[in-house]
Amino acid sequence: MFHCNCAPREGTHLTPPRASECSHAWSDGAVSPHETSDSAALRAVAEQVAAEAAEHLRSLPAPRGAAGAGAAGAVSTKSSPTDVVTASDASVERFVRDRLAQLRPGEPVYGEEGAGDAATARWVVDPIDGTVNYLYGLPWYAISIAAVEAGATVAGAVAEPASGRLWSAGRGLGATCDGRPLAVAATTEIGQSLIGTGFAYRAERRARQARMVAAMLPEVRDVRRAGAAALDLCAVAAGWLDGYLEHGCNWWDWAAGALIAREAGAVLHIAVAPGMSDLAGAGGTVDGLGDDVTLAVAPGVAGDLVELARRSGAAQV
């Protein structure tokens, strides 16, 4: 899918490690006192719960049985026949909610499957980002947990059950993968850039997105569609992708990954729902990109990617 470890590709700059980015010592109990709410403490909680949830998911039945019928339990659909949810999604979200209730009692949780009140949420959870990949046994899916404070994402972790990688960031503390500091690619040529994207669940919107990608493709090195927004944002943070552009992502899709990308140096533009603040601290939307865009890109090609997306019809997607 992407590189097998967290090492950046050649030409990617690394920032010096900070003491706050060292591995956390975990225990069965809370990693910090409940009254502590700084980004380092919240990051530690997100890391611990995401890693435990990844282990929980690995303990569940494999997503595809011998007959290929999805042994992950009952498979149902949501917004369209291609928008699937498995019993494992629900199981992981219950696990995460229970652990957060133990470690941070009384703090509201907003999750993809269990919902909640977005306006009062302290924690934003995607139990399996990339459910279709998980269902098919494609190892590009993750558990995403973000902490929100005063209307902004302040900490987040993304755990990959298949590879064991753990991505995380705290506001002002940088971003890491398995404790190794991350930094975005140093590329300055849009024509030499690898761009990630994604597609909606509705057929008519997919067709519009495909037209946009077709227009962009001759102008970049190549385009990748991997199927997990949180991990695509982490890939930008690692320099595995030079940029990522997708329409229609939900809050839980990008809440943790956007912070990881930003703390690694990415330029972000995220259009949030009406009435919601700039929850990623991402700088808001840009004219001509559409009203529900998620964009993360290395600074050296940020302006070029925005302009290319405009010319390619991003506003009409």
C-alpha positions as CSV (number, residue, x, y, z in Angstrom):
1,M,0.0,0.0,0.0
2,F,2.6,2.5,1.2
3,H,6.0,2.1,2.8
4,C,6.3,-0.7,5.4
5,N,7.7,1.6,8.0
6,C,7.6,5.2,9.2
7,A,10.8,6.3,7.6
8,P,10.3,9.3,5.3
9,R,11.3,9.1,1.6
10,E,14.5,10.7,0.4
11,G,14.2,14.5,0.3
12,T,11.8,14.7,3.3
13,H,13.0,16.8,6.2
14,L,12.8,15.6,9.7
15,T,12.5,17.9,12.7
16,P,14.6,17.1,15.8
17,P,12.8,14.9,18.3
18,R,11.3,16.6,21.3
19,A,11.2,15.2,24.7
20,S,7.4,15.3,24.6
21,E,7.5,12.9,21.6
22,C,9.2,10.1,23.3
23,S,7.2,6.9,23.8
24,H,4.7,6.9,26.6
25,A,4.8,4.4,29.4
26,W,1.4,2.8,29.5
27,S,-0.3,0.9,32.3
28,D,-3.6,-0.7,32.9
29,G,-4.8,2.4,34.6
30,A,-5.1,6.0,33.5
31,V,-2.1,7.5,31.9
32,S,-2.7,10.9,33.6
33,P,-4.9,12.4,36.3
34,H,-8.4,13.1,35.0
35,E,-8.1,16.8,35.9
36,T,-5.1,17.2,33.5
37,S,-6.3,18.6,30.2
38,D,-3.1,19.8,28.4
39,S,-2.4,18.5,24.9
40,A,0.4,16.1,26.0
41,A,-1.9,14.4,28.5
42,L,-4.7,14.1,26.0
43,R,-2.4,12.8,23.4
44,A,-1.2,10.1,25.8
45,V,-4.8,9.0,26.4
46,A,-5.6,9.0,22.7
47,E,-2.5,6.9,22.0
48,Q,-3.3,4.4,24.7
49,V,-6.9,3.9,23.8
50,A,-6.2,3.7,20.1
51,A,-3.5,1.1,20.6
52,E,-5.8,-0.9,22.9
53,A,-8.6,-0.6,20.4
54,A,-6.4,-1.9,17.6
55,E,-5.6,-4.9,19.8
56,H,-9.3,-5.4,20.4
57,L,-10.0,-5.4,16.7
58,R,-7.3,-7.9,16.0
59,S,-9.0,-10.2,18.6
60,L,-12.3,-10.2,16.6
61,P,-13.1,-12.7,13.9
62,A,-11.3,-12.1,10.6
63,P,-13.3,-9.9,8.2
64,R,-13.6,-12.5,5.5
65,G,-14.6,-16.1,6.1
66,A,-13.8,-19.1,4.0
67,A,-16.8,-18.4,1.9
68,G,-15.9,-14.8,1.5
69,A,-19.0,-13.8,3.3
70,G,-17.6,-11.4,5.8
71,A,-17.0,-13.1,9.1
72,A,-16.7,-9.7,10.8
73,G,-20.4,-10.3,11.8
74,A,-23.4,-8.7,10.2
75,V,-22.6,-6.3,7.4
76,S,-25.1,-3.6,6.8
77,T,-25.2,-0.3,4.8
78,K,-25.8,3.3,5.6
79,S,-25.9,6.1,3.1
80,S,-25.7,3.8,0.0
81,P,-25.1,0.2,-0.9
82,T,-21.3,0.9,-1.0
83,D,-21.3,2.6,2.5
84,V,-20.8,-0.4,4.7
85,V,-20.7,-1.0,8.5
86,T,-19.7,-4.2,10.2
87,A,-20.3,-5.6,13.7
88,S,-16.6,-4.9,14.3
89,D,-17.2,-1.2,13.8
90,A,-19.8,-1.2,16.6
91,S,-17.7,-3.4,18.8
92,V,-14.6,-1.2,18.5
93,E,-16.6,2.0,19.2
94,R,-18.1,0.4,22.3
95,F,-14.6,-0.5,23.5
96,V,-13.3,3.0,22.9
97,R,-16.2,4.6,24.6
98,D,-15.8,2.3,27.6
99,R,-12.1,3.0,27.9
100,L,-12.5,6.8,27.6
101,A,-15.2,6.6,30.3
102,Q,-12.7,4.9,32.5
103,L,-9.7,7.2,31.8
104,R,-11.6,10.5,31.3
105,P,-14.9,10.1,33.1
106,G,-17.7,12.4,32.1
107,E,-16.2,13.7,28.9
108,P,-18.6,13.4,25.9
109,V,-17.8,11.3,22.9
110,Y,-18.8,11.8,19.3
111,G,-18.5,8.7,17.2
112,E,-19.3,7.5,13.7
113,E,-21.5,4.7,14.8
114,G,-22.8,5.8,18.2
115,A,-23.1,9.5,17.3
116,G,-23.4,12.0,20.2
117,D,-23.6,15.8,20.3
118,A,-20.9,17.4,18.1
119,A,-21.3,20.7,19.8
120,T,-20.2,19.4,23.2
121,A,-17.9,16.6,22.2
122,R,-14.5,16.2,23.9
123,W,-13.5,13.1,22.0
124,V,-14.2,12.3,18.3
125,V,-13.9,8.6,17.3
126,D,-13.8,6.7,14.0
127,P,-13.8,3.0,15.1
128,I,-12.7,1.7,11.7
129,D,-11.6,4.3,9.1
130,G,-11.5,2.3,5.9
131,T,-14.2,-0.2,6.7
132,V,-14.4,-1.5,3.1
133,N,-10.7,-2.2,3.1
134,Y,-11.1,-4.0,6.4
135,L,-14.0,-6.1,5.1
136,Y,-11.9,-7.2,2.1
137,G,-8.8,-7.9,4.1
138,L,-6.9,-4.9,2.6
139,P,-4.5,-3.7,5.4
140,W,-5.1,0.0,5.0
141,Y,-7.6,0.8,7.8
142,A,-7.2,2.4,11.2
143,I,-8.8,3.5,14.5
144,S,-8.9,7.3,14.9
145,I,-9.3,9.1,18.2
146,A,-9.1,12.9,18.6
147,A,-9.4,15.2,21.6
148,V,-11.2,18.5,21.2
149,E,-10.8,21.5,23.4
150,A,-12.3,25.0,23.1
151,G,-13.4,24.2,19.5
152,A,-10.1,22.9,18.2
153,T,-8.5,19.5,17.9
154,V,-5.6,19.5,20.4
155,A,-4.5,15.8,20.3
156,G,-5.1,12.7,18.3
157,A,-3.9,9.2,17.5
158,V,-4.4,6.9,14.6
159,A,-3.6,3.2,15.1
160,E,-3.3,0.6,12.4
161,P,-4.3,-2.9,13.5
162,A,-2.7,-4.6,10.5
163,S,0.8,-3.0,10.7
164,G,0.9,-2.0,14.3
165,R,1.9,1.5,13.5
166,L,0.7,4.3,15.8
167,W,0.5,7.8,14.6
168,S,-0.1,10.7,16.9
169,A,0.2,14.5,17.5
170,G,-0.4,17.1,20.1
171,R,-1.1,20.7,19.4
172,G,2.3,22.4,19.4
173,L,4.1,19.2,20.1
174,G,4.8,17.9,16.6
175,A,3.7,14.6,15.1
176,T,5.2,11.1,15.3
177,C,4.8,7.6,14.0
178,D,5.9,5.0,16.5
179,G,7.8,7.8,18.3
180,R,9.7,8.9,15.2
181,P,9.2,12.6,14.4
182,L,7.3,13.3,11.1
183,A,7.7,16.0,8.5
184,V,6.0,16.6,5.2
185,A,7.8,16.2,1.9
186,A,10.1,18.9,0.6
187,T,8.8,18.8,-3.0
188,T,8.4,22.0,-4.9
189,E,7.2,20.7,-8.3
190,I,3.5,19.9,-8.7
191,G,4.4,17.8,-11.8
192,Q,6.5,15.6,-9.6
193,S,3.9,15.2,-6.8
194,L,2.0,12.2,-5.7
195,I,-1.5,13.1,-4.7
196,G,-4.0,11.1,-2.7
197,T,-7.8,11.3,-3.1
198,G,-11.0,9.5,-2.2
199,F,-14.5,9.0,-3.6
200,A,-17.9,9.5,-2.2
201,Y,-20.5,6.7,-1.7
202,R,-23.1,8.1,-4.1
203,A,-22.7,7.2,-7.7
204,E,-23.5,10.6,-9.2
205,R,-20.9,12.3,-7.0
206,R,-18.3,9.7,-7.7
207,A,-18.7,10.5,-11.4
208,R,-18.0,14.2,-10.7
209,Q,-15.0,13.3,-8.6
210,A,-13.7,11.0,-11.3
211,R,-13.8,13.9,-13.8
212,M,-11.9,16.1,-11.4
213,V,-9.2,13.4,-10.9
214,A,-9.0,12.8,-14.7
215,A,-8.3,16.5,-15.2
216,M,-5.6,16.6,-12.5
217,L,-3.8,13.4,-13.5
218,P,-1.8,14.7,-16.5
219,E,-0.5,17.6,-14.3
220,V,1.0,15.5,-11.4
221,R,3.3,12.5,-11.0
222,D,0.3,10.2,-10.1
223,V,-2.8,9.9,-8.0
224,R,-3.5,7.3,-5.3
225,R,-6.9,6.3,-3.9
226,A,-6.2,4.1,-0.8
227,G,-9.6,4.3,1.0
228,A,-8.9,5.6,4.5
229,A,-8.9,9.4,5.0
230,A,-7.2,9.3,8.4
231,L,-4.3,7.3,7.0
232,D,-4.1,9.4,3.8
233,L,-3.6,12.4,6.1
234,C,-0.9,10.5,8.0
235,A,0.7,9.6,4.7
236,V,1.0,13.4,3.9
237,A,2.6,13.8,7.4
238,A,5.2,11.1,6.6
239,G,6.0,12.5,3.1
240,W,4.6,9.3,1.5
241,L,2.1,11.6,-0.3
242,D,2.8,15.2,-1.3
243,G,-0.8,16.1,-1.0
244,Y,-4.3,14.8,-0.4
245,L,-7.6,16.2,-1.6
246,E,-11.1,14.7,-1.0
247,H,-14.7,16.0,-0.8
248,G,-17.4,14.7,1.6
249,C,-15.3,13.6,4.5
250,N,-16.9,13.6,8.0
251,W,-15.5,15.1,11.2
252,W,-14.5,11.7,12.5
253,D,-12.6,11.0,9.3
254,W,-10.1,13.8,9.7
255,A,-10.3,14.9,13.3
256,A,-7.0,13.1,14.3
257,G,-5.3,12.8,10.9
258,A,-5.6,16.5,10.1
259,L,-3.8,17.5,13.3
260,I,-1.1,14.9,12.6
261,A,-0.6,16.4,9.1
262,R,-0.6,20.0,10.4
263,E,1.9,19.2,13.1
264,A,4.2,17.6,10.5
265,G,4.1,20.9,8.5
266,A,1.2,20.4,6.1
267,V,-0.9,23.2,4.8
268,L,-4.5,22.4,5.5
269,H,-7.9,23.6,4.2
270,I,-10.9,21.9,5.7
271,A,-14.5,23.0,5.2
272,V,-16.4,22.2,8.4
273,A,-20.2,22.0,8.8
274,P,-22.2,25.2,9.1
275,G,-22.2,26.5,12.7
276,M,-19.1,24.6,13.7
277,S,-15.8,26.2,14.4
278,D,-12.5,25.4,12.7
279,L,-12.1,22.2,14.7
280,A,-8.8,21.2,13.2
281,G,-7.3,24.7,13.4
282,A,-6.9,24.2,9.7
283,G,-7.4,27.6,8.3
284,G,-10.9,27.0,6.9
285,T,-12.0,26.7,3.3
286,V,-10.7,28.3,0.1
287,D,-12.8,29.7,-2.7
288,G,-13.1,27.4,-5.6
289,L,-12.4,24.1,-3.8
290,G,-16.0,23.2,-2.8
291,D,-17.9,23.5,0.4
292,D,-16.9,20.2,1.9
293,V,-13.2,19.8,0.9
294,T,-10.5,18.2,3.0
295,L,-7.0,19.2,1.7
296,A,-3.6,18.6,3.2
297,V,-0.5,19.4,1.2
298,A,3.3,20.0,1.5
299,P,3.9,23.8,1.6
300,G,6.2,23.7,-1.5
301,V,3.3,22.7,-3.7
302,A,0.3,24.0,-1.7
303,G,-0.5,26.9,-4.0
304,D,0.0,24.8,-7.1
305,L,-2.3,22.1,-5.9
306,V,-5.0,24.5,-4.9
307,E,-4.9,26.2,-8.3
308,L,-4.9,22.8,-10.1
309,A,-7.9,21.6,-8.1
310,R,-9.7,24.8,-9.0
311,R,-9.0,24.4,-12.7
312,S,-10.0,20.7,-12.5
313,G,-13.5,21.6,-11.3
314,A,-13.2,21.0,-7.5
315,A,-15.9,23.5,-6.8
316,Q,-18.4,21.5,-8.9
317,V,-17.7,18.1,-7.2
